[in-house]
Amino acid sequence: MRVAGGLAVLALVAATAPAQSPSPRPSPPRRFVIDSHQHYSNAPDYFDRLVKTYRPRNAMACVLTLMKDWPAVKKAAADYPDVVIPYGQILVDDPKALSEIETFAAGGAKGIKMHTPRKNWDDESYFPLYKKMQDLGLVALFHTASCARSWTATAAPATSPRSPRWRACGRRSCTPSRAPFRA
């Protein structure tokens, strides 16, 4: 009798409980894209076009610029923080390269694109540049489409024995047709 009474109470509770609708499937997270290589163009509508293209796609662009155009990129990063990630661009053999890294970092750059090496990227003469970027917390972007000296050169290693925390990114696309690099 107790079993029958217990079943009756259970049936009554089940009948009065609100019907549960199946839970909706969670929508997948919106895809987020970062373009790590967007060269600044000194065109009047450059940032308007960039924002119009990237914002609807939930995308951001690392906008690379030389020092002469840094004020425009710095302003755009403040105006469009959801789209523009400011990056400086240096010529690694230029005597001003180290001071430019400091200026870019002080102005809010998140990384540095390094161009036109006259030597291979693992040449010790470039280590002070890498160390400065590491100390300032900047991402290093190596221009590796053209290699210094020979086509067997490779992109800089992701980590260095001297700096195990070193963060680097770059394309690895050295081809014999692009070598030797013009000095």
N, C-alpha and C positions, 0 to 999 in steps of 0.2 A: 504494500500500500504506500509506503514511503516513496518508493521508486516512482510509482504512478503519479503521486502528488508533486514530486520534484520535477517530473517531466512536464506536468501541466503548468507549473510556474515558469519553467524555462520557455515553453511555447508561448505563454502570455507576454513575457518580456520580449521575446523575439518579434512578436506581432506588433507591439507598440513602439519598438525602436524605429527611428527614422531610417529610411532606406539610404544606404550609402551609394553615392554615384561613383563609378570608377574614377580614380584619380587621373587627371589629364597627364599625358606624357610631357615631361619637361622638354621645353624647346632647347635645342642645342645652343651652346654659347655662341655669340656672334663672333665670327672670325676676325682676328686682329692681325694686321700686316704692318711690318716695318720695312721700308725700302732703304737699304743701307748705302745707297750710292746714287744720289741725285745732285748733279752739278748745278750750282746757281747760275742763272742767266740774267744778265742786266737788262731785261726787257720790262717795260712798264707794267705789263699784265702777268708777269711770271708768278707771283704769289697768288693772285686771283685764280689763275688757271690751276695751280698746284692744289689750292684749297678746294676748288670746285671738283677736281678729279679725285682727290684722296679722301676728303671728309665723308662722302656718301659710301665709300668702300671701307670705312673704319680703318683707315691706313694713315701711317705717318711716314715722313721722309727725312732721312739724315741729309740735310742740305749742306753740301761742301762748298767752301768759298776761300779764296785767297784773302789776305789781309785788307786789300784795297776795297773789297765789297763787304767786309765784316759788319759794318753798321747796319746795312740793309737786312742781312740774315739775322742779326741779333734782334732787330726791331720786329721782324716777322715771327721769330720764336716767341716774343712777348705777345704779339697780336693773335697768333694762331698756335697756342701751346698744344692743341690736340692734333696738329698736323706737322709742324716744323720742329725738327730736332737739329739744333745748330752744331755744325762741325766746321773746324778750321781746316785749311789745306796749306801744307808747307812744301817747299822745295828743299829736300833734305841736305843738299850740299851748300845751300845759301848760308852765309855766316849769321844771318838774322833768324835762322830757323828756331833756335832754342828760345830766344826772347819772344818770338811769335807764338810759340806754344804757351808760354806764360800769359801773354796777352789774351789769347783765345780762351784759356781756362778762366782767367779773371772775369771775362765777359760772359761766361756761362756756356761755353762750348762743352759738348759731351764727348767729343772725340776729335781726332786729327787724321786727315787723309795725307799720306806721305807720297810724294811724287819725285820723279826723275833722279833716281840714285845713279851715281857714277860708279859705284861699287856694288857688290852683292849685299843684300840686306843683312847678312850675318857679319859684315865687316865691323870691327870693334869701334871704328870712328863714329858709327851711328848709335852706339850704346848710350851715350849721354842723352840723346833725344828720347830713346825708349825709357830710360830711367826717369826722366822728367815727366813723361806722360804717365808712367806708373805712379809716381809720387803724387801727381795731381788727380789721379783717378780717371784719366781719360782713356777711351777706347782707341786703339791704334788700327787704322785701316791702311793696308799696304797696297800700293799700286803695283800689281804684278803682271799686268798684261804685256808689259815690255820688260825684259830682263837686262840687268847690267852685265856687260862683257860676254856672256855666252848663254846659249839656250838651255844649258844644263842647270842653270841656277834655279833654285826653288823658292817658293814663298817662305817668309819668315816662320819659324816654328811657333806653334801655339803657346808653348812654354819654353822658357830659357833656363839653362842650368844656373845662371846667375840670378834670375828673377822667376822663381817658380809660380808666383801669383800673376805673372804677366798675362794680360788679356789682349788677344790680337785676332783680327779677322782679315781675310783677303782672298782674292780669287787666285787660283793657281792655273795660269794659262800661258805659260811660256812656250813659244813655238820657235823652231829654227827660222821661220820666215821673218820673225821680229828681231832677230839677233844679228849682229851685235847691237847693243843699245848705243845710240848715238851720244857721244859725250858732249 
